[in-house]
Amino acid sequence: MNDARNFHVIEAVPDRLGVSPARSHRRWSQEAKARLIEASLVAGANVSAIAREAGMAPSQLFGWRRKALKGDTASRRANEGRLGFVEIATTAAQVEIEVGGMIIRAGADIGQDQLVKIIRAVKTA
């Protein structure tokens, strides 16, 4: 064996791989989640396109939707106070809705979009 002792120093510097994301986890507010879920539940909506536009994986938005549709308590809290509609058959010529202590009277033939605008106006007043 040779008496000359040679040492090789190896330096290792941790570095991110080029394929790993810059951030490991993104934090979404309950309002942002609720907005994305609502947009994905619209008839004819492309859930994957909505997710990609928001900069997230479609599977994540599908998971949020699944929890919201199952009635997850966190989703219920996020959606409290949101407007929702149930289709009903009415025989009355007029509909009465109480919002924030005020009564809105509208004809039974009013359109959903117009009714939403009226309710939002009353809530902000």
C-alpha positions in Angstrom: 0.0 0.0 0.0 1.2 3.5 -0.8 2.0 5.8 2.2 0.8 8.8 0.3 -2.6 9.6 1.6 -4.8 11.4 -0.8 -8.1 12.7 0.2 -10.8 13.9 -2.2 -13.3 16.3 -0.8 -16.7 16.0 -2.4 -19.0 19.0 -1.9 -22.7 18.4 -2.3 -25.0 21.4 -2.8 -28.7 20.7 -2.5 -30.6 22.0 -5.6 -34.1 21.6 -6.8 -34.7 19.3 -9.7 -35.9 21.0 -12.8 -39.1 18.9 -12.8 -40.2 19.7 -9.2 -42.6 22.6 -8.6 -41.2 25.8 -7.1 -43.9 25.6 -4.4 -44.9 22.4 -2.8 -48.4 23.5 -1.7 -50.6 26.4 -2.6 -53.1 27.7 -0.1 -56.5 28.4 -1.5 -59.0 30.6 0.4 -62.5 29.2 1.0 -63.9 32.0 -1.2 -61.6 31.0 -4.1 -62.5 27.3 -3.7 -66.2 28.2 -3.6 -65.9 30.4 -6.8 -64.1 27.6 -8.7 -66.5 24.9 -7.5 -69.5 27.1 -8.5 -68.0 27.8 -12.0 -67.4 24.0 -12.4 -71.0 23.2 -11.5 -72.5 25.3 -14.2 -74.2 23.2 -16.9 -71.8 22.5 -19.8 -68.7 23.8 -17.9 -65.4 22.2 -18.8 -63.9 21.4 -15.3 -60.4 20.7 -16.7 -60.3 24.0 -18.5 -61.4 25.9 -15.4 -58.8 24.1 -13.3 -56.0 24.8 -15.8 -57.0 28.4 -16.1 -56.7 28.7 -12.3 -53.3 27.2 -12.5 -54.1 23.9 -10.7 -54.4 20.2 -11.5 -57.9 19.2 -12.7 -57.9 16.3 -10.2 -57.7 18.8 -7.4 -60.8 20.7 -8.6 -62.6 17.4 -9.1 -61.8 16.4 -5.5 -63.2 19.7 -4.2 -66.4 19.2 -6.3 -66.8 15.7 -4.9 -66.5 17.0 -1.3 -68.9 19.8 -2.0 -71.5 17.5 -3.6 -71.1 15.0 -0.7 -72.0 17.8 1.7 -68.7 18.3 3.4 -69.1 20.6 6.4 -66.2 22.9 5.4 -67.9 23.3 1.9 -71.2 24.1 3.6 -69.6 26.8 5.7 -67.9 28.3 2.6 -71.2 28.3 0.7 -73.3 29.8 3.5 -75.1 33.0 2.4 -74.7 32.1 -1.3 -77.7 32.2 -3.6 -79.0 28.9 -4.7 -82.1 27.9 -6.7 -84.4 25.0 -6.6 -86.8 24.4 -9.4 -90.4 24.5 -8.3 -93.7 24.4 -9.9 -95.8 27.4 -8.9 -99.4 28.2 -9.4 -99.3 31.7 -7.9 -99.0 34.8 -10.0 -96.5 36.3 -7.5 -93.5 35.0 -5.5 -92.5 36.5 -2.1 -88.9 36.2 -0.9 -87.6 37.5 2.4 -84.0 38.7 2.3 -82.4 40.5 5.3 -85.7 41.5 6.8 -87.0 42.8 3.5 -89.7 41.2 1.4 -89.2 41.0 -2.4 -92.4 40.4 -4.4 -92.0 39.4 -8.0 -94.1 37.8 -10.7 -93.8 34.1 -11.0 -92.6 34.5 -14.6 -89.4 36.5 -13.6 -86.2 35.1 -15.0 -83.5 33.6 -12.7 -80.8 36.1 -13.8 -83.0 39.1 -13.1 -84.1 37.7 -9.7 -80.4 37.2 -8.8 -79.7 40.8 -9.6 -82.6 42.0 -7.5 -81.7 39.9 -4.5 -78.0 41.0 -4.6 -79.1 44.6 -4.8 -81.4 44.2 -1.8 -78.5 42.4 0.2 -76.1 45.3 -0.5 -78.6 48.0 0.3 
